[in-house]
Amino acid sequence: MGIWMTAKHAAEAVRAEVAAEAARLRAGGIVPKVAALLVEGDPASAYYAETKRKIAAKLGIEFELMTMPREATEEQLVGIVTAWSRDASIHGIMLELPLPGHVSAAAVAAAVDPLKDVDGVTPAAKLAVMTGEPGLYPATPQSCIRLLQAYGYSLEGKHVTLVGRGQTVGMPLFHMLQREQATVTLCHSRTPDLTSHVRRADIVIAAVGRTGLITKDMLHAASVVVDAGINERPDGSIAGDVSADAIETAAAVSPVPGGVGTLTTALLFENAMKAIRLQAQTAKKGAIR
Ligand code: NAP
């Protein structure tokens, strides 16, 4: 029987640091502010945005949530994000994905000022993740790594099987894991015999969006399993990609909810604080020139 890698303590530690930094900024006359764009029609996104609003309030960060109707045009959404990018009182911009099919998420993301890109969705952020340049990295891949570290699991020299190559989690995480000196096997929907790849790994990370894809019989007694998946069950409850009984075989499993997602939300606001530092550094450089 393994242990559950819950994110409660790690998330609390991150939130405490963010709250302290936000208080310092306020004392210095800067009111940290994040703006989020939500398009109606996706209940999960609306719920997530509301959660972020509540957390921001506790951290001393202002949170502006702009909710647009489903028929909003790409031009309108790009216009809002462009205005936020130019507004010096807004330090971080969040896009609540998915956007409706008639809107190019890439076009809206490209309008985000890379210095305010707390979700890590701009082309500049994607390049930084690939090359290891400093920048704002997406929160969910960061969360997977930080959760492992919080439980004392080093990635150096470990064989990680990463399941999922999506743009939000899998692909950025692939690059970040390499820099942690892990050997990474990247699996996806066309990978034959997923079980053999999962079983060979020291660490398994699932970022797919399929309930129960990773089952207890695919794992071994030393497997450490991070579950980034978020799936809605027919009864409205949330489940990950790893079946709950995996804990019977594996050494450690992160729960859903209460694992990667919990830490991700805290790290988004950590990114917002980092964004403020990056903006200040850039302004200073501009003043020197
Ligand atoms: P995505 O873009 O939809 O990508 C899903 C990936 O899973 C694809 O690479 C796909 O393969 C692969 N896949 C699908 N079926 C598979 C199967 N049967 N076996 C192996 N691989 C399979 O997803 P995403 O946006 O990266 O998100 C991944 C998951 O993370 C979702 O559940 C999402 O809700 C969750 N998420 C969690 C957080 C958090 O904070 N916890 C944040 C964001 C997202 P192909 O490439 O071949 O299609």
Residues whose N, C-alpha, C, O or C-beta is under 5 A from the ligand:
A	BS01	NAP	T140 G164 R165 G166 Q167 T168 V169 G170 C187 H188 S189 R190 A207 V208 G209 A228 G229 I230 V260 G261 T264
